[in-house]
């Protein structure tokens, strides 16, 4: 005899939402505080599924993104199902992203594979950031994020959470480009807020911590220390909610140190950097998330060298920055321009204008190959510091290099 097909609608919705087994869905339901066994899932996926209790109905529609009838359940005779239960409306992420609330039954629920496909593009953008011009990559990242917002209204369960996490990372990348590469802090703030909202949909505390730490740069670079500190407290609070690596915690110290440095508190900043170095040395049982590709011991040394420079510890800053420059891996062109700019600043402060100009020209050479607004800011700061020496040949040569047609037009265009 052929085996009864059972409740195909519920099984299909479960698999589409990313729950590949009955036990996986049962575990998700138990995570919502419900008492559910795999045996109960077997009955629901049988040919004649029993009508679930109200709390189970609500949980199933929320996790699977479809109403009870679409999930293959038939209400008992005389049952008047509330409208709210008949329609599972995905509203949270859509509303915060500026999209209209869409009934899930109005569009087909996407298969679980859509999450992996969307995530793969996010990973590609992450790698492209280090080589593709920011003005070229940014529109692509924003378009990808727009697609992710739409997919949130067409996915459910684990598939939805995976899409939301990739969306949060994409918005974070767009915010990083806006802040560090395009120098648009207000726009970056709005973009990072979208990233935080997506991280909330994904329930990913480490992504939330990373995004909050990035938002601290905005007031920190503007000298608004209290606001930066408040955001770092929030970032550290989120970081404590998940398995966190030593590298991630060291990066949080480095972010706060840079904010403190820009607010004139170099002693506090050096203390934070020392704590970060100790944290990295102690190691961790937890691996860093794959998206944490903007930090390393070399990056920490670059943070340290800049802070030593601002503290007027010039011999120490020179030694630290030269060591960081030598240790940079191929492909870290953006960080190269920053370190060269800081080395130029060290030589200006030490009264060595020729050496300063040499480092500044090297930074400009790199900026022509890989644009980075933060690196150009360093060069411009050096040129302002060289004003007392502006009639010397080396400074005039730097001006000729700084104000070439290509450099000037590129800087203004960006």
Rosetta blueprint (number, residue, H / E / L):
1 X L
2 X L
3 X L
4 X L
5 X L
6 X L
7 X L
8 X H
9 X H
10 X H
11 X H
12 X H
13 X H
14 X H
15 X H
16 X H
17 X L
18 X L
19 X L
20 X L
21 X L
22 X H
23 X H
24 X H
25 X H
26 X H
27 X H
28 X H
29 X H
30 X H
31 X H
32 X L
33 X L
34 X L
35 X L
36 X L
37 X L
38 X H
39 X H
40 X H
41 X H
42 X H
43 X H
44 X H
45 X L
46 X L
47 X L
48 X L
49 X L
50 X L
51 X L
52 X L
53 X L
54 X H
55 X H
56 X H
57 X H
58 X H
59 X H
60 X H
61 X H
62 X H
63 X H
64 X H
65 X L
66 X L
67 X L
68 X L
69 X L
70 X L
71 X L
72 X L
73 X L
74 X L
75 X L
76 X L
77 X L
78 X L
79 X L
80 X L
81 X L
82 X L
83 X H
84 X H
85 X H
86 X H
87 X L
88 X L
89 X E
90 X E
91 X L
92 X H
93 X H
94 X H
95 X H
96 X H
97 X L
98 X L
99 X L
100 X L
101 X L
102 X E
103 X E
104 X H
105 X H
106 X H
107 X L
108 X L
109 X L
110 X L
111 X L
112 X L
113 X H
114 X H
115 X H
116 X H
117 X H
118 X H
119 X H
120 X H
121 X H
122 X H
123 X H
124 X H
125 X H
126 X H
127 X H
128 X H
129 X L
130 X L
131 X L
132 X L
133 X L
134 X H
135 X H
136 X H
137 X H
138 X H
139 X H
140 X H
141 X H
142 X H
143 X H
144 X H
145 X H
146 X H
147 X H
148 X H
149 X H
150 X H
151 X H
152 X H
153 X L
154 X L
155 X L
156 X L
157 X H
158 X H
159 X H
160 X H
161 X H
162 X H
163 X H
164 X H
165 X H
166 X H
167 X H
168 X H
169 X H
170 X H
171 X H
172 X H
173 X H
174 X H
175 X H
176 X H
177 X H
178 X H
179 X H
180 X H
181 X H
182 X L
183 X L
184 X L
185 X H
186 X H
187 X H
188 X H
189 X H
190 X H
191 X H
192 X H
193 X H
194 X H
195 X H
196 X H
197 X H
198 X H
199 X H
200 X H
201 X H
202 X H
203 X L
204 X L
205 X H
206 X H
207 X H
208 X H
209 X H
210 X H
211 X H
212 X H
213 X H
214 X H
215 X H
216 X H
217 X H
218 X H
219 X H
220 X H
221 X H
222 X L
223 X L
224 X L
225 X H
226 X H
227 X H
228 X H
229 X H
230 X H
231 X H
232 X H
233 X H
234 X H
235 X H
236 X H
237 X H
238 X H
239 X H
240 X L
241 X L
242 X L
243 X L
244 X L
245 X L
246 X H
247 X H
248 X H
249 X H
250 X H
251 X H
252 X H
253 X H
254 X H
255 X H
256 X H
257 X H
258 X H
259 X H
260 X H
261 X H
262 X H
263 X L
264 X L
265 X L
266 X H
267 X H
268 X H
269 X H
270 X H
271 X H
272 X H
273 X H
274 X H
275 X H
276 X H
277 X H
278 X H
279 X H
280 X H
281 X H
282 X H
283 X L
284 X L
285 X L
286 X L
287 X L
288 X L
289 X L
290 X L
291 X L
292 X L
293 X L
294 X L
295 X L
296 X L
297 X H
298 X H
299 X H
300 X H
301 X H
302 X H
303 X H
304 X H
305 X H
306 X H
307 X H
308 X H
309 X H
310 X H
311 X L
312 X L
313 X L
314 X H
315 X H
316 X H
317 X H
318 X H
319 X H
320 X H
321 X H
322 X H
323 X H
324 X H
325 X H
326 X H
327 X H
328 X L
329 X L
330 X L
331 X L
332 X L
333 X H
334 X H
335 X H
336 X H
337 X H
338 X H
339 X H
340 X H
341 X H
342 X H
343 X H
344 X H
345 X H
346 X H
347 X H
348 X H
349 X H
350 X L
351 X L
352 X L
353 X H
354 X H
355 X H
356 X H
357 X H
358 X H
359 X H
360 X H
361 X H
362 X H
363 X H
364 X H
365 X H
366 X H
367 X H
368 X H
369 X H
370 X L
371 X L
372 X L
373 X H
374 X H
375 X H
376 X H
377 X H
378 X H
379 X H
380 X H
381 X H
382 X H
383 X H
384 X H
385 X H
386 X L
387 X H
388 X H
389 X H
390 X L
391 X L
392 X L
393 X H
394 X H
395 X H
396 X H
397 X H
398 X H
399 X H
400 X H
401 X H
402 X H
403 X L
404 X L
405 X H
406 X H
407 X H
408 X H
409 X H
410 X H
411 X H
412 X H
413 X H
414 X L
